[in-house]
Amino acid sequence: MSIPAEPPRSDRGADADVVIVGCGPVGLTLALLLAHRGWQVAVLERYAEQYPFPRVVTIDGETSRNFAAAGIGDQLHDLGEPMGVYEFRNAAGDVLLSFDAPYRPGHQGWPKAAVMHQPSYEAALRAHAETLPNLRLLCGHEVEDLTDHGDHVEVRASGPALEDGRITGSWLVGCDGANSVVREHIGAQVTDHGFSQDWLLCDVVFHEPREFHPTDVQICDPARPTTIVASGRGHRRWEFMLLPGETVEEFSTEEALWRLLEPHGVSPENAKLTRNIVYTFDACMTEQWRSGRLLLAGDSAHLMPPFAGQGMCSGVRDAASLAWRLDLVLGGRAAERLLDTYPAERAEQVRRTTDASIEMGKLVSELDPAKAAARDEYLIAARSEQDQPEAAPPSFALEDGFLRRALGRTIAKPAGELMPQGAVARGEQRGLFDDVVGRGFVLLSSVDPREALDDESRSFLDDLGAHLVRVLPFGSGPKHAGPHEVVDVGNTYLPYLTESRQVAVLVRPDFYVFGGARDRADLTRLVRELRAQITGSPSLQRRPVAARRDPRH
């Protein structure tokens, strides 16, 4: 791992602006989002080498959008693979549910669902991280202790690159998984959501290429619930639920594994077993996501069953949600209390996603034959009455946190919605909105937002690095679009504004809508509320910072 001999120090005298513990997809995404904003970031990872086996096997469009923001957008189409058809079947092989997952742009400008080979994605994120001089990957460094001094955090860690065994940061984020040392240090209580199952995971690679139709299958057999999924790059996974009374020891031999795989046409003659392990599928969440200058994200804050494919995706949402908040606080544009809105909004969305994952898990893993038969009858009847839907992971709007409020302080829709992404054009450039316009805060309007806002609001948004964009209808010549205009080539944005009954929406850097403006007069009120929630006080002065950034990245 390439490590700068004398890494730059932050303006506060610390070694880094942010220290991140854990170098999985969540930690890497957070590190890259912060580093692209110019902050000094150090990532501590206990293992010297990247974990070589796939754990996560699916990715949704929002996560792809966040990975693109982290800097690997040009590689995502090569990294992802089509999911194809996803079926739920009963013991007799009857189809209970069937979803199609076409590999085409969806709501977020990326496929709604795709097969993910996690080691390949992580390798791409790491490779990009190594190109950034202000981001240090300290692999083979295990955290032994940490101290929150009130104005900075000190970490003691064993490893080859820390001569005195310590590193300091202005903030520290634990992205270190289910057995998080950061969570343990905080002393955060974990709430169990009452769902726990042991499943045997077997990853195989066939000696000869083999196609599977459907691509993914959930076998809802009370005699042995089984999952069969693609996991990218020629890997395929079988997951077998351990039944009551069965032990891990019973399935610890290769002979036992091959017996389970044999009915599925998998044998030592045609496939290689690359990994087998018993995982406990849990559903739980910490009650405390922040303590002083210590924060949690990803599996260190929450665990959910894998049935909806949203565990890692939820962690990447944490990273995207936290990155822009830390950016504003580090830059002196926001008070530290802004970070308290992070757990307030993430906890509820994660809770709803976890509940959806649990319900899907219960559907798959019913062991009572009579209840399973009733389930089958109901689902088969329901399926005959509807067309095959497209596969789309569960998605929930934000219900609390950093959002515009209506009278009575309730959330004013479309606040909390995930903003769609479509194709736009400006001059000779045509592509996805994020690539053409840029990332960060966006004020998107059907009218000229600069002309509609007062001087104070424009100045505030400019200081924030926000993009003020007027959307022109498709058919307008892209060469005639001004520097603050785009043509709605994909017919995405003007219909969205019309359906939302808004003349403009203000979008956060993590692509969630802060709030909308009903008319031109409401635009200034919208920006003033954004300013009030960011600063906490109109008189708050921004501190000078040493690490300068391009706020329009």
Protein Blocks (a to p, Z undefined) as FASTA:
>chain_A
ZZdfbacddfkopabfbdcedjbfklmmmmmmmmmnopacddddfbfbdcfbdfbfcdcf
klmmmmmmnopmmmmmmmpccebjaddddfkopafbdcddddbddfkopafbdcddfklm
mmmmmmmmmmpmkbccdehiacfbdcdehjaccdddedfklmnopacdfbdcdfebjklf
klmmnopacddehiacdddddddddfbdcddddfbdcdddfklpcddddeejhiacdddd
ddehiafklmmpfklmmmmmmmnopafkloccfbdcdddddddddfbfbghjaccehjll
occdfklopmmmmmmmmmmmmmmmmmmmmnopacfklmmmmmmmmmmmmmmmmmmmmmmm
mmmmocbfklmmmmmmmmmmmmmmpccddddddddddfehjddddehhiacdfehiacdd
ddddehjbgcdfklmnogcdddddfbdfklmpcfklmmmmmmnopacdddddehiafklp
cfkbccdfkommmmmmmmnopabdcddfkopafbdcfblklmmmmmmmmmmmmnopaklc
cdddfbdcdfkZZ
